[in-house]
Amino acid sequence: MAQVSRLDLADGHANHTLHPGTLSALEGAFAAALKEERHGLVHRVEREFLSALGKHTGQRYEAHSSHIVYSASVGVDIMAKYLSVRRYRTGMITPTFDNLPALMAMTGVELVAVPEKRVMPEPDLDELDRLGLDALFLVMPNNPTGTAMDSAAVRRLLEWGAERRVLIVVDASFRLLEPTACVDLIALAEEAGADVVTVDDTGKTVSLQDTKASVLSVTHRLREPVSEVVSHCLLNVSCLDLRLLTTILTMPPDCDEIRRARTLARRNRGVLRELLAECGRTGCLPGTSPGRDSALSVEWLHIGPDRDRVLGRCRDQGLQVLPGQPFFWSTDGAGNPPTGEWVRLALLRDPEEFQRGADIFVSALRTGP
């Protein structure tokens, strides 16, 4: 029996081909890194990486306030430990990817579901007051809706956090794909007098075969206590990994991998939506779905009660798609989804690969029970 080739549109990390110029630069960077002087290497490599990342995120990463960790999940887990030790009642946005509340729950953090519409794109401060929170955890832009705040809304939330002494944690793992979200959240928080933590990540945008790094950044009052938790969780991230990531982040405009990822996400989103329109399934797009021109690297679809049948047909054809219902992680009724079922498709794949996957997915939608 012939083996069915596997197509993965489930994993939300970037998995597309880099520009030839980038590939050539990586070869040179790898060879140079192996010969590099070891004295002071870790500090030097980390500062160069943080400087390169900051040029894209718009955030200045101070040495004593920024911790490079292996992945966004590690950064979130560190914050979960911090919140748990302090017994902080923590609001968590819903819907969002379910490993985030899971990490919080596993460390014993008291979680309160906060429907996205109550906080983004415009924070409902009266509602947030009623929740009696010690901390608020957001994903911005949110995965998978793409919802975020403009700068004015961010400032209102930070001022509220400062006044109420509520710690605000922002998972900004997808902001490299949304230029309007690339602002210095830590600087804005310091200006407002708020306690804020941000988590950045390269893996959702930079396609380096799962070589990635995340940065956990804090405002000044949090430096010492968060540093203590970090010191118990890791020593440092591979200098070789950071060298390769820095190379990608500093490519010239014709090889700009961040811009290429945004273009690819928009292209593949357009392909999928055109195929859906051709089979009369445009209604499966939720009102909170990213706009057609969004560069968010995932697409969220409401396909109704035959979801499991559709996913089964996709698997039979070698296509993996992520069930979307777990994004509605809350069990207390907050932010419950509309009737029906959801799926999420990853967009950062080479055009030919994504086209094959989209064709299989839409064919499964067309096929009757």
Secondary structure in CASP SS format (residue, H / E / C, confidence):
PFRMAT SS
TARGET T0000
AUTHOR 0000-0000-0000
METHOD secondary structure of the structure
MODEL  1
M C 1.00
A C 1.00
Q C 1.00
V C 1.00
S C 1.00
R C 1.00
L E 1.00
D E 1.00
L C 1.00
A C 1.00
D C 1.00
G C 1.00
H C 1.00
A C 1.00
N E 1.00
H C 1.00
T C 1.00
L C 1.00
H C 1.00
P H 1.00
G H 1.00
T H 1.00
L H 1.00
S H 1.00
A H 1.00
L H 1.00
E H 1.00
G H 1.00
A H 1.00
F H 1.00
A H 1.00
A H 1.00
A H 1.00
L H 1.00
K C 1.00
E C 1.00
E C 1.00
R C 1.00
H C 1.00
G C 1.00
L H 1.00
V H 1.00
H H 1.00
R H 1.00
V H 1.00
E H 1.00
R H 1.00
E H 1.00
F H 1.00
L H 1.00
S H 1.00
A H 1.00
L H 1.00
G H 1.00
K H 1.00
H H 1.00
T H 1.00
G C 1.00
Q C 1.00
R C 1.00
Y C 1.00
E C 1.00
A C 1.00
H C 1.00
S C 1.00
S E 1.00
H E 1.00
I E 1.00
V E 1.00
Y C 1.00
S C 1.00
A H 1.00
S H 1.00
V H 1.00
G H 1.00
V H 1.00
D H 1.00
I H 1.00
M H 1.00
A H 1.00
K H 1.00
Y H 1.00
L H 1.00
S H 1.00
V H 1.00
R C 1.00
R C 1.00
Y C 1.00
R E 1.00
T E 1.00
G E 1.00
M E 1.00
I E 1.00
T E 1.00
P C 1.00
T C 1.00
F C 1.00
D C 1.00
N H 1.00
L H 1.00
P H 1.00
A H 1.00
L H 1.00
M H 1.00
A H 1.00
M H 1.00
T C 1.00
G C 1.00
V C 1.00
E E 1.00
L E 1.00
V E 1.00
A E 1.00
V E 1.00
P E 1.00
E H 1.00
K H 1.00
R H 1.00
V C 1.00
M C 1.00
P C 1.00
E C 1.00
P C 1.00
D C 1.00
L H 1.00
D H 1.00
E H 1.00
L H 1.00
D H 1.00
R H 1.00
L H 1.00
G C 1.00
L C 1.00
D C 1.00
A E 1.00
L E 1.00
F E 1.00
L E 1.00
V E 1.00
M C 1.00
P C 1.00
N C 1.00
N C 1.00
P C 1.00
T C 1.00
G C 1.00
T C 1.00
A C 1.00
M C 1.00
D C 1.00
S H 1.00
A H 1.00
A H 1.00
V H 1.00
R H 1.00
R H 1.00
L H 1.00
L H 1.00
E H 1.00
W H 1.00
G H 1.00
A H 1.00
E H 1.00
R H 1.00
R C 1.00
V C 1.00
L E 1.00
I E 1.00
V E 1.00
V E 1.00
D E 1.00
A C 1.00
S C 1.00
F C 1.00
R H 1.00
L H 1.00
L H 1.00
E C 1.00
P H 1.00
T H 1.00
A H 1.00
C C 1.00
V C 1.00
D C 1.00
L H 1.00
I H 1.00
A H 1.00
L H 1.00
A H 1.00
E H 1.00
E H 1.00
A H 1.00
G C 1.00
A C 1.00
D C 1.00
V E 1.00
V E 1.00
T E 1.00
V E 1.00
D E 1.00
D E 1.00
T C 1.00
G C 1.00
K C 1.00
T C 1.00
V C 1.00
S C 1.00
L C 1.00
Q C 1.00
D C 1.00
T C 1.00
K C 1.00
A C 1.00
S E 1.00
V E 1.00
L E 1.00
S E 1.00
V E 1.00
T C 1.00
H H 1.00
R H 1.00
L H 1.00
R H 1.00
E H 1.00
P H 1.00
V H 1.00
S H 1.00
E H 1.00
V H 1.00
V H 1.00
S H 1.00
H H 1.00
C H 1.00
L C 1.00
L C 1.00
N C 1.00
V C 1.00
S C 1.00
C H 1.00
L H 1.00
D H 1.00
L H 1.00
R H 1.00
L H 1.00
L H 1.00
T H 1.00
T H 1.00
I H 1.00
L H 1.00
T C 1.00
M C 1.00
P C 1.00
P H 1.00
D H 1.00
C H 1.00
D C 1.00
E H 1.00
I H 1.00
R H 1.00
R H 1.00
A H 1.00
R H 1.00
T H 1.00
L H 1.00
A H 1.00
R H 1.00
R H 1.00
N H 1.00
R H 1.00
G H 1.00
V H 1.00
L H 1.00
R H 1.00
E H 1.00
L H 1.00
L H 1.00
A H 1.00
E H 1.00
C C 1.00
G C 1.00
R C 1.00
T H 1.00
G H 1.00
C H 1.00
L C 1.00
P C 1.00
G C 1.00
T C 1.00
S C 1.00
P C 1.00
G C 1.00
R C 1.00
D C 1.00
S C 1.00
A C 1.00
L C 1.00
S C 1.00
V E 1.00
E E 1.00
W E 1.00
L E 1.00
H E 1.00
I C 1.00
G C 1.00
P C 1.00
D C 1.00
R H 1.00
D H 1.00
R H 1.00
V H 1.00
L H 1.00
G H 1.00
R H 1.00
C H 1.00
R H 1.00
D H 1.00
Q C 1.00
G C 1.00
L E 1.00
Q E 1.00
V C 1.00
L E 1.00
P E 1.00
G C 1.00
Q H 1.00
P H 1.00
F H 1.00
F C 1.00
W C 1.00
S C 1.00
T C 1.00
D C 1.00
G C 1.00
A C 1.00
G C 1.00
N C 1.00
P C 1.00
P C 1.00
T C 1.00
G C 1.00
E C 1.00
W E 1.00
V E 1.00
R E 1.00
L E 1.00
A E 1.00
L C 1.00
L C 1.00
R E 1.00
D C 1.00
P H 1.00
E H 1.00
E H 1.00
F H 1.00
Q H 1.00
R H 1.00
G H 1.00
A H 1.00
D H 1.00
I H 1.00
F H 1.00
V H 1.00
S H 1.00
A H 1.00
L H 1.00
R H 1.00
T C 1.00
G C 1.00
P C 1.00
END
